[in-house]
Amino acid sequence: MNDVAVITGGAAGIGLQVARRLAADGRGVAILDLDAEKAEAAARDLGDNSKAIGLACDVSDLAAVQAAADRIHAAGWSVSQLVSNAGWGPNRRFLDSSVEEQQRIVDVNFGGALNVCRVFLPDMCSNQYGRIVLVGSDAGRVGTPKEAVYAGTKAALVGFAKSLAVEIARDNVTINVVSPGSTDTEFIRSILTEDQLARRIKGNPSGRLATPDDVAETICFFLGDAASYITGQVLSVNGGATRPG
């Protein structure tokens, strides 16, 4: 079977940049995204010489993740790399948010990571090789106002990864968390005002937001052979905005 990487939330932003980097290196890529048309378009845009597939998938739905996995396997592909990047959360005070909104954040950000690991990890362990990267957030390491539930789900990823790393290390499977600070994506521009963005830029020692490629490069490091002895770790990519221990 051909070897591919699965990237959730891969049709835009950080996920798309990871897909582009991997495709440029000749790797097969399966882009999973809530928006089917965007996922398919992203896969086409990776180029004629790349092996790529774009699939609609709500990662909060275990059955939907399994259905995506079935299609990937039916195409003759084996998954050895997984980037759990899909995430969501509005910029809203906790007491101003609804219980339904709160649950959706948990289901996508934490439940989604659990679902994709549950579906794709068994083959990695069986094949005695795998690389998993969970995309966290510095909100989960230091806290951010108006992102309480979002930050909580990202903190949960850290505990999950550190614990799972011990369970799967002997299977030659690593799992690490890349923790971006504010990153210049369509998503962040949809939830923050220009004034809020300007304040984040002003407060960053580097004087700018991260680019999706800043974060993608770090993710690809953890996916590569150079990081084969690194597991259960968390690395912030934030320009020095926060310096958690």
C-alpha positions in Angstrom: 0.0 0.0 0.0 1.1 3.6 -0.6 2.0 5.7 2.4 0.1 8.9 3.1 -0.5 11.5 5.7 -3.9 12.5 6.9 -4.5 16.2 7.8 -7.7 17.2 9.4 -8.9 20.8 8.8 -6.5 20.6 5.8 -8.4 22.8 3.3 -7.1 26.1 4.6 -4.7 27.8 6.9 -2.1 25.7 8.8 -3.5 22.4 7.6 -3.2 23.4 4.0 0.3 24.6 4.4 1.3 21.3 5.9 -0.4 19.5 3.0 1.6 21.7 0.5 4.9 21.0 2.2 4.3 17.2 2.3 3.1 17.1 -1.3 6.1 19.1 -2.4 8.3 16.4 -0.8 6.4 13.7 -2.8 4.2 12.4 0.0 0.6 11.3 -0.5 -1.9 13.5 1.4 -5.4 12.9 2.5 -7.1 16.2 3.3 -10.1 15.9 5.6 -12.3 19.0 6.1 -15.9 19.9 7.1 -16.3 21.6 3.7 -16.2 18.9 0.9 -15.7 21.4 -1.9 -12.8 23.1 -0.2 -11.2 19.7 0.6 -11.5 18.5 -3.0 -10.2 21.9 -4.4 -7.2 21.8 -2.0 -6.3 18.3 -3.1 -6.5 19.3 -6.7 -4.3 22.4 -6.1 -1.5 20.4 -4.7 -0.4 19.6 -8.2 -0.7 16.9 -10.9 2.3 15.0 -9.6 1.1 14.7 -6.0 -1.0 11.9 -4.6 -3.9 13.7 -2.9 -7.5 13.2 -1.9 -9.9 15.6 -0.4 -12.7 14.2 1.8 -15.6 15.7 3.7 -15.4 14.8 7.3 -16.8 16.1 10.6 -14.1 14.9 13.0 -16.5 15.2 15.9 -18.4 12.2 14.4 -16.6 9.0 14.9 -18.6 7.2 12.1 -17.7 10.0 9.7 -14.0 9.6 10.5 -14.2 5.9 10.0 -16.0 6.4 6.7 -13.1 8.7 5.6 -10.6 6.1 6.7 -12.4 3.4 4.7 -12.2 5.5 1.5 -8.5 6.1 2.1 -7.9 2.4 2.5 -10.0 1.6 -0.5 -7.7 3.8 -2.6 -4.9 1.5 -1.6 -3.3 3.9 0.9 -1.8 3.2 4.3 -1.7 6.1 6.9 1.5 6.6 8.7 1.3 10.3 9.6 -1.6 12.1 11.2 -2.0 15.8 11.8 -5.0 16.6 14.0 -5.5 20.2 13.0 -9.3 20.7 12.8 -10.5 23.1 15.5 -13.1 25.7 16.3 -14.0 28.3 18.9 -15.6 31.8 18.9 -14.1 34.8 20.6 -16.7 35.1 23.3 -16.9 35.4 27.1 -17.8 32.1 28.8 -21.0 33.3 30.4 -22.1 34.8 27.0 -21.8 31.5 25.3 -24.5 28.8 25.1 -24.2 25.2 26.4 -24.6 24.0 22.8 -21.8 26.2 21.6 -19.6 25.0 24.5 -20.3 21.3 23.6 -19.5 21.9 20.0 -16.1 23.3 20.9 -15.3 20.3 23.1 -16.6 17.8 20.4 -14.5 19.3 17.6 -11.3 20.2 19.4 -10.9 17.4 21.8 -13.3 14.8 20.7 -12.1 15.2 17.1 -8.5 14.5 18.1 -9.7 11.4 20.1 -11.7 10.2 17.1 -8.9 10.4 14.5 -6.4 8.8 16.9 -8.8 6.0 17.6 -9.4 5.3 13.9 -5.8 5.8 12.5 -3.6 4.7 15.4 -4.3 1.0 15.3 -2.7 0.6 11.8 0.3 2.6 12.9 0.9 0.4 15.9 0.4 -2.7 13.7 2.9 -1.4 11.1 5.3 -0.4 13.9 5.6 3.1 12.5 3.6 6.3 12.9 3.9 10.0 13.5 1.1 12.0 15.1 0.9 15.8 15.6 -1.9 17.5 17.5 -2.3 21.2 16.8 -2.9 22.8 20.2 -2.8 26.5 21.1 -0.9 28.7 23.5 -4.4 29.6 24.8 -4.3 26.1 26.4 -0.9 26.7 28.0 -1.3 30.2 29.4 -5.0 31.0 29.1 -6.7 33.6 27.0 -9.8 35.7 27.8 -12.9 35.0 25.7 -11.5 31.6 24.9 -12.0 29.7 28.1 -13.6 26.5 26.7 -11.4 26.6 23.6 -8.3 26.9 25.9 -9.6 24.1 28.0 -9.8 21.7 25.0 -6.4 22.7 23.9 -5.0 22.0 27.4 -6.7 18.6 27.2 -4.7 17.7 24.1 -1.5 18.2 26.0 -2.5 15.7 28.8 -3.8 13.3 26.2 -0.6 13.4 24.1 1.7 13.0 27.0 -0.2 10.0 28.3 -0.7 8.3 24.9 3.0 8.8 24.1 4.0 6.4 26.8 1.5 3.8 25.7 2.6 3.8 22.0 6.4 4.5 22.2 7.3 0.8 21.9 5.2 0.6 18.7 7.6 3.2 17.1 4.7 5.8 17.1 5.3 9.3 18.3 2.8 11.9 19.3 3.6 15.6 19.9 1.7 18.9 20.2 2.5 22.0 18.3 1.1 25.0 20.1 0.7 28.1 17.9 0.2 31.6 19.1 -2.0 33.9 17.1 -1.7 32.9 13.5 -2.8 34.9 10.4 -5.5 32.6 9.0 -9.0 33.1 7.6 -10.4 31.7 10.8 -8.7 34.2 13.2 -9.7 37.1 10.9 -13.3 35.8 11.1 -13.5 36.0 14.9 -11.4 39.0 15.7 -11.8 42.6 14.8 -9.0 44.6 13.2 -8.5 46.4 16.5 -8.1 43.1 18.3 -5.7 41.8 15.7 -3.7 45.0 16.0 -3.4 44.6 19.7 -2.1 41.1 19.4 0.5 42.2 16.8 1.6 45.1 19.1 1.9 42.7 22.1 4.1 40.2 20.2 7.8 40.7 20.7 8.3 39.7 17.0 5.9 42.4 15.9 3.7 40.2 13.8 1.3 37.2 13.8 2.6 33.8 12.9 2.1 32.7 9.3 0.5 29.3 8.6 3.9 28.3 7.2 5.7 29.2 10.4 3.5 26.6 12.2 3.5 24.1 9.3 7.3 23.9 9.3 7.3 22.9 12.9 4.6 20.3 12.4 6.6 18.8 9.5 9.7 18.6 11.7 7.7 16.4 14.1 6.5 14.3 11.2 10.0 13.6 9.9 12.8 11.2 10.8 14.8 14.0 12.6 12.2 13.9 15.4 12.0 10.1 15.7 13.2 10.2 19.4 10.9 13.0 20.4 7.5 12.1 21.8 5.0 13.5 24.3 6.4 17.0 23.9 4.7 20.4 23.4 6.4 23.2 21.3 5.1 26.7 21.1 5.3 28.7 17.9 4.5 32.2 18.9 7.2 34.7 18.2 7.9 35.0 22.0 4.4 36.2 22.9 4.2 33.7 25.7 7.0 31.6 27.3 5.5 28.7 29.1 7.8 26.3 30.8 
